[in-house]
Each structure stands twice: as C-alpha cells, then as structure tokens.
C-alpha cells in the first residue's frame, strides 16, 4: 500500500482550509485518510500552519511520501532540514545551531524588500532577438 502525506481540502466555497493528512495514494483527495498530522490555512497573511512534527517524522520513517505542496510546507518549517541533519548523525547542539542559522537567513530574506526592475522597450527587443 502506497502511503502519501497530502492536503485534504475543507472549508466553504472559495475559502479553502486544508488538513495535512496521511492517506492511501488510491483514495480520493477529500476521501478516507489514515491520520491527520497538520493544518494549513492559505487565506491568512502570513499563512497559518500547524504541524505535528512527531507524527510526520513517524510516517516519513514508515515510508510515506509527501506531495510537492506538502514537501514545500515541511521544508519552509524546517522539518526536512532537521531530518536531514539527524540522518547525518549530528549532535543535538549542532542541529540546533544549524537550524538557528537557517532561521536567521530566512528572516533576513523576508526583511529584504522585493524589487522588480521594469524592463525598457530596448531590453525587451534585445531579449526577443
């Protein structure tokens, strides 16, 4: 039985809220699932995410495969980084140090304003040729 960690859509029409669930790959998106391991609300700013890290690690150890969206949610919360460092058998102090470095980089990246340079007509013409 192939097991996946994926999103299950809930909420009203045009107001989605998702549960992060462990389910059989053959079951439908909003169908039967094995266990709920988290919650994701994309409508709030910033997105609201609640994850049960122990349950997620348990299912990943058992061979559950996260979908691309869930994988990006897990990586943005540092769960995949922590798993990677634990697999390399780093000490607990080193793991905490690496995670704190990662969080500082993440905060610095969010603090920088996003600047998009508008291309002039000449640049657009040069790019097309």
matplotlib code that plots the C-alpha trace (Angstrom):
import matplotlib.pyplot as plt

x = [0.0, 1.5, 1.0, 1.2, 1.2, -1.1, -3.6, -7.3, -9.5, -12.1, -14.0, -16.5, -16.6, -13.7, -12.5, -10.3, -8.7, -6.6, -5.8, -2.5, -3.3, -1.6, -3.7, -3.6, -2.5, -5.5, -8.1, -9.7, -8.5, -11.3, -11.9, -10.8, -7.5, -5.4, -4.3, -4.4, -0.9, -1.4, -3.4, -2.8, -4.8, -3.6, -6.0, -4.4, -1.3, 1.1, -0.2, -1.3, 0.4, 0.2, 2.2, 2.7, 6.4, 6.5, 3.6, 5.1, 8.5, 6.9, 5.1, 8.2, 10.2, 7.5, 7.9, 5.1, 5.9, 4.9, 3.3, 5.1, 3.0, 3.3, 7.1, 7.4, 5.4, 7.6, 10.8, 9.6, 9.1, 12.5, 11.3, 13.1, 16.3, 16.1, 15.5, 18.5, 20.8, 19.6, 20.3, 23.8, 24.0, 25.0, 24.9, 21.8, 23.8, 25.0, 21.5, 20.1, 23.0, 22.3, 18.5, 19.1, 21.4, 18.7, 16.1, 18.3, 18.8, 15.1, 14.3, 16.9, 15.4, 11.9, 13.1, 14.6, 12.0, 11.2, 12.3, 11.3, 13.0, 10.8, 12.4, 12.6, 11.4, 15.0, 15.8, 12.6, 13.5, 17.1, 15.7, 13.4, 16.1]
y = [0.0, 3.4, 6.0, 9.7, 12.8, 15.3, 18.1, 17.5, 20.4, 21.6, 24.9, 26.8, 27.6, 29.9, 29.8, 26.7, 25.4, 22.3, 19.4, 17.7, 14.0, 10.7, 8.7, 5.8, 7.0, 5.4, 7.2, 10.4, 13.9, 14.5, 10.8, 8.5, 9.1, 7.3, 10.2, 14.0, 15.4, 19.1, 22.1, 24.8, 28.0, 29.9, 32.7, 34.4, 36.6, 35.1, 31.6, 29.7, 26.3, 23.9, 20.6, 17.7, 17.1, 13.7, 12.2, 13.5, 12.0, 8.7, 8.5, 9.6, 6.8, 4.3, 5.3, 7.8, 10.1, 13.8, 15.5, 18.5, 21.1, 19.3, 18.9, 22.7, 23.3, 20.9, 22.5, 26.0, 25.0, 23.3, 19.8, 18.4, 20.2, 18.7, 15.2, 15.6, 16.7, 13.8, 11.3, 12.7, 11.8, 15.3, 16.1, 17.8, 21.0, 21.1, 20.5, 23.4, 25.6, 24.8, 25.4, 28.8, 29.8, 28.7, 30.7, 33.9, 33.6, 33.1, 36.2, 38.2, 37.2, 38.2, 41.5, 42.5, 44.3, 42.7, 45.0, 44.2, 46.2, 47.1, 46.4, 49.1, 48.7, 48.3, 45.5, 43.7, 44.0, 42.7, 39.8, 38.7, 38.8]
z = [0.0, -1.1, 1.6, 0.9, 3.1, 1.3, 1.6, 2.2, 1.2, 3.6, 4.2, 2.2, -1.5, -2.4, 1.2, 1.4, 4.5, 4.3, 6.7, 6.1, 6.2, 5.7, 3.2, 0.9, -2.6, -4.2, -2.0, -3.4, -2.3, 0.2, 0.9, 3.7, 5.4, 7.9, 10.2, 10.3, 11.0, 10.5, 9.3, 6.6, 6.0, 2.9, 3.3, 6.2, 5.9, 6.8, 6.1, 9.2, 9.5, 12.4, 12.2, 14.5, 13.9, 15.8, 13.7, 10.5, 11.3, 12.3, 8.9, 6.9, 8.7, 7.7, 4.1, 3.5, 0.5, 0.8, -2.2, -3.7, -1.9, 1.5, 0.9, 0.4, 3.6, 5.5, 4.2, 4.9, 8.5, 8.8, 9.4, 6.4, 7.3, 10.9, 9.5, 7.1, 9.9, 12.2, 9.4, 9.2, 12.9, 14.0, 17.7, 19.2, 19.7, 16.1, 14.9, 16.9, 15.7, 12.0, 12.5, 14.1, 11.2, 8.8, 10.7, 10.7, 6.9, 6.4, 8.5, 6.6, 3.3, 4.4, 5.7, 2.3, 0.1, -3.2, -6.0, -9.6, -12.2, -15.2, -18.5, -21.1, -24.6, -25.8, -23.3, -24.3, -28.0, -27.4, -25.4, -28.2, -30.8]

ax = plt.figure().add_subplot(projection="3d")
ax.plot(x, y, z, "-o")
ax.set_aspect("equal")
plt.show()
